[in-house]
């Protein structure tokens, strides 16, 4: 049986306020670089855990797939990404990574 994890637990573990302050000090170019780095880490973890769980039924996976392509969309339409939006997506990736790591610990 899978133990569901609350968003409150994730917010506390990820420490969103600290992450927001830290990320606001970065330039947009550095944020975009970090965006792709974190997204690729989450995608790797997602592939690993979906072998065991049907993660698409979990809210965090839906939210990740729905909101996880902001920079790519901006590049496609030729628009410059907004710094605050990139920061929010990076935080989404950090939260998703936490969810997956916690669920992965339940496997082993």
C-alpha positions as CSV (number, residue, x, y, z in Angstrom):
1,X,0.0,0.0,0.0
2,X,1.3,3.4,-0.9
3,X,1.5,6.1,1.7
4,X,0.2,9.4,0.2
5,X,2.3,12.5,0.9
6,X,0.6,15.8,1.6
7,X,1.6,19.1,-0.1
8,X,2.2,20.6,3.3
9,X,4.9,18.0,4.0
10,X,6.5,18.7,0.6
11,X,6.4,22.5,1.2
12,X,8.1,22.1,4.5
13,X,10.7,19.7,3.1
14,X,11.5,21.8,0.0
15,X,11.4,25.0,2.0
16,X,9.8,27.1,-0.7
17,X,10.4,30.5,0.8
18,X,14.1,29.8,1.0
19,X,14.2,28.5,-2.5
20,X,12.3,31.6,-3.8
21,X,14.9,33.9,-2.2
22,X,17.8,31.9,-3.5
23,X,16.4,31.6,-7.0
24,X,15.6,35.3,-7.2
25,X,19.3,36.1,-7.0
26,X,20.0,34.2,-10.2
27,X,20.0,35.7,-13.7
28,X,17.4,34.6,-16.2
29,X,20.0,32.7,-18.2
30,X,21.2,30.8,-15.1
31,X,17.6,30.1,-14.1
32,X,16.9,28.6,-17.6
33,X,20.0,26.4,-17.3
34,X,18.8,25.3,-13.8
35,X,15.3,24.7,-15.2
36,X,16.5,22.2,-17.7
37,X,18.9,20.5,-15.2
38,X,16.1,20.0,-12.6
39,X,13.6,19.0,-15.3
40,X,15.9,16.3,-16.6
41,X,16.6,14.9,-13.1
42,X,12.8,14.7,-12.5
43,X,12.2,13.0,-15.9
44,X,14.9,10.4,-15.0
45,X,13.3,9.7,-11.6
46,X,9.9,9.6,-13.2
47,X,10.9,6.9,-15.7
48,X,12.4,4.9,-12.8
49,X,9.4,5.0,-10.5
50,X,6.8,4.5,-13.2
51,X,8.1,1.0,-13.6
52,X,6.7,0.2,-10.2
53,X,3.8,2.7,-9.7
54,X,1.2,4.1,-12.1
55,X,2.4,7.6,-11.2
56,X,0.1,9.2,-13.7
57,X,-2.8,8.7,-11.3
58,X,-1.0,10.8,-8.7
59,X,-1.6,14.5,-8.5
60,X,2.1,15.6,-8.6
61,X,2.6,13.8,-12.0
62,X,-0.4,15.5,-13.5
63,X,0.8,18.9,-12.3
64,X,4.3,18.2,-13.5
65,X,3.1,17.2,-17.0
66,X,0.7,20.1,-17.2
67,X,3.0,22.9,-16.0
68,X,6.5,21.5,-16.7
69,X,7.1,22.8,-20.2
70,X,7.0,26.6,-19.8
71,X,10.4,27.5,-21.2
72,X,10.0,25.1,-24.1
73,X,6.6,26.7,-24.9
74,X,8.2,30.2,-24.7
75,X,11.0,29.1,-27.1
76,X,8.5,27.6,-29.5
77,X,6.5,30.8,-29.8
78,X,9.5,33.1,-29.7
79,X,8.7,34.8,-26.4
80,X,11.2,35.5,-23.6
81,X,10.3,33.6,-20.5
82,X,9.4,35.5,-17.4
83,X,11.9,35.1,-14.5
84,X,9.1,34.6,-11.9
85,X,7.5,31.9,-14.0
86,X,10.8,30.1,-14.5
87,X,11.3,30.2,-10.7
88,X,7.9,28.7,-10.1
89,X,8.6,25.9,-12.5
90,X,11.9,25.1,-10.8
91,X,10.1,24.9,-7.5
92,X,7.5,22.6,-9.1
93,X,10.4,20.4,-10.2
94,X,11.9,20.4,-6.7
95,X,8.5,19.4,-5.3
96,X,8.0,16.7,-7.8
97,X,11.5,15.3,-7.2
98,X,10.7,15.2,-3.5
99,X,7.5,13.3,-4.1
100,X,9.2,10.8,-6.3
101,X,12.0,10.2,-3.9
102,X,9.6,9.6,-1.1
103,X,7.5,7.2,-3.1
104,X,10.7,5.5,-4.2
105,X,11.7,4.9,-0.6
106,X,8.4,3.1,-0.1
107,X,9.4,0.6,-2.8
108,X,12.6,-0.5,-1.1
